[in-house]
Amino acid sequence: MKRLSFLLLLILGITTSFAQDDDKNDLPEYTGENFSLEGALALFKQANSLEEFEKLINEENNNVNNLDLNNDGEIDYIVVQDIQEKDTHVIVLSTYLSEKEKQDIATIGIEKTGNETAILQIEGDSELYAENTIVEPFEVDEKIEKSKGGPNVPEITTTGVVVNVWFWPSVRFLYAPGYVVWVSPHRWGFYPRWWKPWRPYRYSIFYGRCAHHRVYYHRTATHRVVVARKVYAPRRSKSTVVVHNRRGTTVIHKNKRGKTTVVKTKRRGGRR
């Protein structure tokens, strides 16, 4: 009987160990990957206002937000704020980690380039994503040309094009006459009644659930909304955050004067 009990405990211990190792390996390379930039743009395109956009990104079934930056076992609520300077808008997505701690997650920069033309990009915050993680709408322009290999065989060539977002409802909302700059009324401990936080999903599950967003939005290394980045830079919010990912642990310290120091250590395991 004792031998049987010992074997059962041994099997349970081995199973638990494998499960813990599996959890450690099921982590994104960067913590920010638990928020889908592609998904955020997809929801921004369909929203009719920034208030509606904030609601959409905080709904569980839209599969955009899987962040738990303060490690309390519940999804963080994302607040939306607009920063406007002339014909440039910066939509800032942030989360409160405590009453005084706020961390920016990503920014959507929008610039008007003509009477009925505008461009936009979303960029992940460098504390949570790899440097220059930029996503933009993706469209392909196809042209039929004469084949170089034969006299009567046409060839179709495809090239990526910069998407004009002027006719997106959310963009028209921002540039409508009488628009009042939107700042979310929500903060730490003050959330909308409809919002119910949920436990984060395993990263592999979350990645699969937001895969369809990556069809129409792709990553690029080119900054197209240069003015928006300059407008946002002095207003960026960084928190005292401990970020755990597969690259290790990044501890961000902020003193009373706002000076930030970053300490990086080698990885010793998964998230705490």
DRENVEX-333415 format. One record per residue (C-alpha): residue in three letters; x negated, y, z negated. Coordinates in steps of 0.02 Angstrom, whole numbers, plus 32768, in hexadecimal, padded with zeros to 4 digits. Last residue first. Layout:
BEGIN
ALAXYZ;...
//
This chain:
BEGIN
ARG7EE586CD823A;ARG7ED186C482F4;GLY7E5E863F8338;GLY7DB286048303;ARG7D03863F82DC;ARG7CEC86B5836F;LYS7C5487238368;THR7C6487CC8315;LYS7C89887A8356;VAL7C8B891982EF;VAL7CDB89B68337;THR7CCF8A6282EB;THR7D548AE882FB;LYS7D4B8B9B82BF;GLY7DF68BDF828D;ARG7DB68C508205;LYS7DFE8BE1817E;ASN7DA28B4881C1;LYS7DDA8ACE8249;HIS7D958A1D824B;ILE7DB789A682DC;VAL7D8788F282BB;THR7D73888B8359;THR7D7287CF833E;GLY7D35875583C1;ARG7D468740847B;ARG7DD386C28468;ASN7E4187408410;HIS7E5987938367;VAL7E73884E835A;VAL7E65889E82AF;VAL7EB6894882BE;THR7E9E89F1826B;SER7F088A4C82EA;LYS7EE68AAB8389;SER7F598B3183D3;ARG7F2B8B8B8475;ARG7F598C438483;PRO7EB18C8784C0;ALA7EAA8C05854E;TYR7F5E8C12858C;VAL7F538CAB85FD;LYS7EAD8C728644;ARG7EF28BC5866C;ALA7F8D8C1286BD;VAL7F208C7D8730;VAL7EC48BE48774;VAL7F5D8B8087A7;ARG7F088B17882E;HIS7E878ABC87C3;THR7E498A288829;ALA7E1B898287D7;THR7EC189318804;ARG7F3888B687B6;HIS7FD8887F880A;TYR8092889E8801;TYR811388498870;VAL80EA87928850;ARG80A087AE87A2;HIS814D87C98756;HIS817A8713877B;ALA80F286D88703;CYS814487268668;ARG818486818621;GLY80E68622864E;TYR8075869985F0;PHE80EA86948559;ILE80E285D68550;SER802485D2855F;TYR8017865D84DE;ARG807A85FF845A;TYR811686648435;PRO811B86EE83B4;ARG81A486E4832D;TRP823C8750834C;PRO826D8801831F;LYS8327882E8325;TRP835088D48379;TRP840889038389;ARG8404897782F3;PRO837989E2833B;TYR82DA89EC82D2;PHE82A38A598242;GLY822489FB81D9;TRP81908A3D823C;ARG81D08AB282C4;HIS82658AD08335;PRO82A38B75837C;SER82438B54841F;VAL82038BF38471;TRP82508C268517;VAL82278CCB856C;VAL82CA8D238599;TYR82FA8D198651;GLY835D8DB38689;PRO83418D938741;ALA83168CDB8762;TYR825D8CAE876E;LEU825A8C3086E0;PHE83018BE28710;ARG82CB8BD287C6;VAL82378B6C8786;SER82A58AF88720;PRO831F8ADE87B0;TRP828F8AAA8825;PHE829F8B1488C2;TRP81FA8B7088AB;VAL81988ACF8894;ASN81358AD98938;VAL80CB8A3B893A;VAL80148A43896D;VAL7FFE89C389F8;GLY7FAB89188A03;THR7F7B88E08AB2;THR7FBA884F8B1B;THR7F88881D8BCC;ILE7FFA87B58C3A;GLU7FA887708CD6;PRO7FF687608D82;VAL7FC986CE8DF5;ASN7FD486FD8EAD;PRO7F20871C8EE5;GLY7EC086B58E65;GLY7E4286C78DD7;LYS7E4A87828DBD;SER7F0487798DA5;LYS7F6B88118DCC;GLU7FAF88668D32;ILE804B88548CC9;LYS804588BF8C2C;GLU807C88958B7B;ASP807A890E8AE8;VAL807688BA8A3E;GLU80BE88FF899C;PHE807D88FD88EA;PRO80B0896B885A;GLU801D899787E7;VAL7FB98949875A;ILE7F19898A8709;THR7EA78934868C;ASN7E1689AF8692;GLU7DB5896785FE;ALA7DF988C085C3;TYR7E9688D1855A;LEU7EBF88F484A3;GLU7E48897F8471;SER7E3D89BB8526;ASP7EF689E4852B;GLY7F4B899385C0;GLU7F6889FB865C;ILE800A8A0F86BC;GLN80068A608767;LEU80768ADB87C1;ILE808D8B348866;ALA81088BB888A0;THR81578BF18942;GLU81F38C538969;ASN81B68D07896D;GLY81018CCF8966;THR807D8C7C88F8;LYS80D98C758851;GLU806D8C1E87D0;ILE80A18B968756;GLY802F8B4686D4;ILE80788AB48674;THR80158A9E85D3;ALA7FEE8A02856F;ILE7FE389BD84BE;ASP7FCA8A578452;GLN7FB38A2F8399;LYS80068A8A8308;GLU7FD98A7E8250;LYS802A8AF481D3;GLU80C98A9A819F;SER808089F381D4;LEU805689988276;TYR80B88A1282E1;THR80BD89E38399;SER80968A438438;LEU80C98A5384EF;VAL809B8AFE8536;ILE80F28B3E85D3;VAL807E8BBF8620;HIS80D38C398695;THR80858CB08714;ASP80E38D358776;LYS80C18DBF86F6;GLU80778D6B865B;GLN80EA8CED860A;ILE80C88C70857F;ASP81538BF1856F;GLN81678B7F84D9;VAL819F8AC984CB;VAL819F8A5F842D;ILE817889A5842B;TYR81B5893C8397;ASP813388BC835F;ILE816388038364;GLU816587AB82BC;GLY80E8873D8260;ASP809E87CD81FC;ASN7FFD87CC8260;ASN7FF0888A8271;LEU7FD9887E832E;ASP806B8808834E;LEU8085881B8409;ASN80EF87AB8477;ASN8147883284DD;VAL817A881D8593;ASN81E987838596;ASN828F87D985C1;ASN82EA875E854E;GLU829C87A984B2;GLU82DD885984CC;ASN826088E08498;ILE82288909854A;LEU82DD8925857E;LYS830B899884EE;GLU82778A0B850D;PHE82A48A1385C6;GLU83588A41859B;GLU831B8AD48534;LEU82A18B0285BE;SER83318B108638;ASN83828AB286C9;ALA83198A1686B2;GLN82FC89A08746;LYS824D89DA8775;PHE821689E886BF;LEU824A893386A5;ALA81D988F68732;LEU814F896A86F7;ALA815589208648;GLY81538870868F;GLU80B2889386EE;LEU806388DB8651;SER8094883C85F3;PHE806E884F8539;ASN801987B884EC;GLU7F8A87DC8562;GLY7F61886B84EC;THR7F0687F38479;TYR7E7F87D184F9;GLU7E4487268533;PRO7EF086E58508;LEU7EFF86608481;ASP7F3385AA8491;ASN7E86856A845F;LYS7EA3859283A8;ASP7F50854483AA;ASP7F0884A483F7;ASP7E84849E836F;GLN7F0C84AC82EC;ALA7F728421833E;PHE7ED883B18349;SER7EB583CB8290;THR7F6A83AA8262;THR7F69830682C3;ILE7EC482D08271;GLY7F0682F781C3;LEU7FAA829C81E3;ILE7F4D82038222;LEU7EDD82038188;LEU7F72821A8114;LEU7FCB81878166;LEU7F2D811B815B;PHE7F18814280A1;SER7FCE8118807E;LEU7FB9807280D8;ARG7F1A804A8074;LYS7F7280757FD1;MET800080008000;
//
